[in-house]
């Protein structure tokens, strides 16, 4: 059933309404991983009236130069991948394309890498191609503005910024636009050392603490983006994401930290651990896509990292939704 419903969704674009991501293929695969029935998948797949048809400008697929980061190239990328599969060439190009996707994990507000990770786990080739087309056509690197000379770690930088927060304008933008605007604030370069300030695992822990502190939408996407990037890396024989990925995710964490007002990051309290199967069942009953995806991401991170903190967040999300409140 998962294969059938994903193929039914192929006529639709990876985004709609000027940049919002098409979550439906990702949520279907998340529900399938959480043990959803065929009836549940079919019911969700029918909720597609908000989606928009995939545009295709008809460009020649013989030369892909200039396509990377060109949102208008999504349809052409899909045609190109179908052509490569027909010729038996797809796998030859895959390592470079995986490298590109991991090099810019915040592209499309993390949804490019998330959709690609889900699609690869689902194993439906046309959906893998659709996800890869979305990731490459919306590819975008974050700026890395660090200039400070003091050798600070990530925790020290966050505490310094908490003591003297930088403020954002009140404009409403897409998540990636907000991150870029935060990193472009004039005070950031002189208050941020260059390079990696923490390991990828430590960054994920700080990202989790930030989500606990604020339960904000952008921090949620940082967590699901981290799980997707790690899933892609582990699925292809790497023990950890490449340094280039970690550096981009560090920039995203710092930008989101500024957007959230540079809050203190208290450690969350403990809660009784429950069985992963119970968490999955509760998560399937959540009404919104983001709660389902966050619960799944935390379950997977609990397994990938052997860290009970992720299991606790998975349980809380499965019970109360990503906002952390009990539903009426």
N, C-alpha and C positions, 0 to 999 in steps of 0.2 A: 504493500500500500504506500509506503514512503516513496518508493521509486515512482509510482503512478502519479501521486499528487505533486511531486517535485517537477515532473515532466509537464504536467498541466500548467505550471506556473512559469515555464520558460518564456512565453511571449511577453512577460512583464519586465520592465527595467529594474535595475538595481537600486534606483532611487525614485522619488516622486516629490511633487510640490517644491521644486527648486533645491533639493539637497537632502531631504529626509530619506533615511535608508529603508529599503524594503526588508522588513524583518521576517516576513512570512516563511521563506525557505529555512531560515535559521531556527525559528521557533518550532517548526514542524520537526526538524531534525533533533532539536533539544528534547521535545516531547517524546520522540521515538527512543532516544537514549535513556529517558526517564521511565520507559516502559509503557507508554500510552498505547491504547488499543487502536485498531484500524478505524473504528467509528469516531474516536476522538480526533484522529488526524484528519479524517474527511470533513468533520464539522469545522475545524479550524481552517482548512484549506479553502472552504467556501467563502471565507471572510476576506475577499479580495477586491471589493468595489473601490477601495481607495487607491489601488495601484494604477500605474500608467504604462501603456505599451512601450516596448523597447524601441527607441529610435535607431535607425541605421542610415548613415549618410551615403552609403553605397561606395565608399572608397575602395580602391584596389588593395587587396589583401597581400599582394606580392611583396610589399615593402612596408615594414612596421616602424620605420624611423619617424620620430616625432609623435608617436602615439602615446608614449608613457606620460601619464598625468593629463591627458586630453579627454575630458569627460564625454566628448562626442564620439570617442572611438570605441565605446563599449560594445556596440553591435558588431563593428568590424572585427574586434578581437574574438568575439564568439565565432564568427565565420572563419576566421583564421585558424582557430583551434580545431574546428570541425574538419577543415581541409587537412590540417596536420595529422589528425587521427586517421583520416582516410588514407593518407600516404604512409602511415606508420612512423611519423616524425615527432609526434607529440612528446614522447618520453625524452628524446634527445634535448629538447629545449627546457624541460621541466626544472632541472637544477638551477639554472640562471633565473628563472621566473620565481622559484621559491626564494632564492636569495634576494630578489628585488622586493617581494612581498614582506619579507622579514626586515629588510633595511628601512622600511617606512611603515611601521605597524600602526601609527596613528592616522594613516590615510583614511578618508571617509569617516572620520570620527571613530576609528577602530573597526568599523564594520567590514572593511575589505578583508582584513586578516581573520576576523571572527567568522565571516561567511565561508572563507576558504578552509579554515580548520574544520568547521562543521561538515562541509561538503566532502572533504577527504575522508572523514570518519564515516560518512554515510555511504560513500563509494558509488554514487550515481554519476557516471561520467558527464552527461550534459550539464548537471548542476555544478560539478567541479569546474567545468569550462565557464559557466555563467559567473561563478564566484571569482575565478581568476580574472575574467574580463573586467569585472567590477573593481577588483583590487588594483589592477594595472591602469585602468582608465582614470581612476581617482587617486592615483599615487601622488603623494605630497610629503616632502621632508619637513620636519620642524627645524626652526633655527636653533643654534647652540651658542648662546651669547656669552658664556662665562669668560670673565677677564680677571677676576679677583686673584691676587697672588697668595693669600693666606691658605695653607693646606687644611681645608675643612672637610669633614665627612658629611654625608647627607643629613644625618640627624642634627649635626651642628648648624648646617645651613637652615634647616627648617626651624630650629629654635631661634636662630638669629632673626629670621623673617617674622616669626611669631611675635618677638619682642618689638619689632618695628614694622608692622604690616604695610605692604604696598596695596593700593586700592585700585580697583578696576572701574571704568566707566559703566554706566547702567544699561548700555545697549544690549539688546538681545540678539545673539548670533547662533550659528551652529557650534557644536562643541569644539571642533578643531579651530574655528575662527577665534573663539574665546581663548584657547590655549596660546595661539600665536599672538593675540593682542596682549596677553599677560606677559609673555616672554619678550615682547617689544617695549615694555615699560622702561623709561630711561634709567631707573635705579638698578635694574636687574643685572646688567653686565658687571658692574663693579662690586656687586654683592654675591656673585656666583663664580666659584672657581671652575676652570675648564676641566673636561674629562669626566670619567666615571667617578662618582662620589661614594658608591656602594655597589655591592654585588647585585646581580639580578634577584636573587632570593631575598636579600634584605630590602630591596626596592619594593618587592611584592608585599612584604610585611608592612612597610610604611604606607603603601597604597591601601591595604586593608584597614589600618588604623585611621587613615583619613576618611575612609567611607564610614567607619564606626562613629567618627566625630561629627559628621555632617549628614550622612545618608542623602547625598546629592546625586543628581542624574549623571553629571560628568564623571564623578568618582566611581560610580557603578560601571560605566563604560571602560574606565581604566582597568578595573578588575577583570571584566570579561575579555578585554583586549590582552591582558597579561596571560590569562589562561589559554587563549587561542594561540598566542605566539609560542608559549611553552609546549603546547600540544603539537604544533607544527614541527618544532625542533626535535622533540622526543620521538615523534613519528618518523623522523628521517635520520635517526641514528645519533643525534646530538644529545649530550647530557644536559645542556643548558642553551639558552638563546645566544646568538652571536653578540659580541660586544657592541656592534653597530646597532642591534636591536635594543639592547639594554640602555644605550646612550639616548636613543630616541624616546624610549619609555620613561627614562629619567626626566627628560625635558617635558614630557607630557605630565608627569607627576608634579613637577615644579609649577607648571602653568596652571594646573587644576588646583594646586594648593593656594596659589595667589587668588584664583577665581573664587575660592571658598573662604576667603578672608584670613588666610594664614592662621588656622585655629590650633590650639593645643591638641596633642594627640594622646589622650589618656588611653591606657590599656582597658579593653572591655572586660567586664566581669565574666566569670566562668558560668557555664550552664551544664546540666547533665547531658552527656553525649547520647545520641540515639542512633539506631541502626540506619545505615545508608538507604536501605530499601524503604524504610518509613519516611525518610526525608524525600525520596523520589516520589512517593505516592502523594505526599502533601504538596510538593511543588507542582505536580500536574493539576492540582485543583486551583492553583492561583489564576486569577483572571487576566493578568497582563503579561505581555511578552517578556518584559524586562525582569520580572520576578522569576519567571521560569528559567530564563537564560542565566541569571545570576546564581540561582540555586544550583544549577548544573555545573557552572564554572567552579563554584566553591567545592562541590563534591569532587570534581576532577582534581582540583588543586590539593585537596586533602589527601588524595591518593598519590598524586605526582610528587608532593613535597613531604609526605608523611608528617603533616602538621595538623594537630587537632583544632587549631584556631580556625582553619578553613571549614572544618566540619561543623563547628559551632555557628559560624556565619551562615552556612548552608541550611542548618536547622532553623535558625531564626528567620531567614528569608522564606523558607518553605512554609513556616507557620504564619508569618505576619506580612509578607510581601517586602519588596525592596525598601519601602519607606520606613519599615521597622515598626509599624503600628498594626494593632489587631483590626481586621476588617469588621465592619458592622454586619 
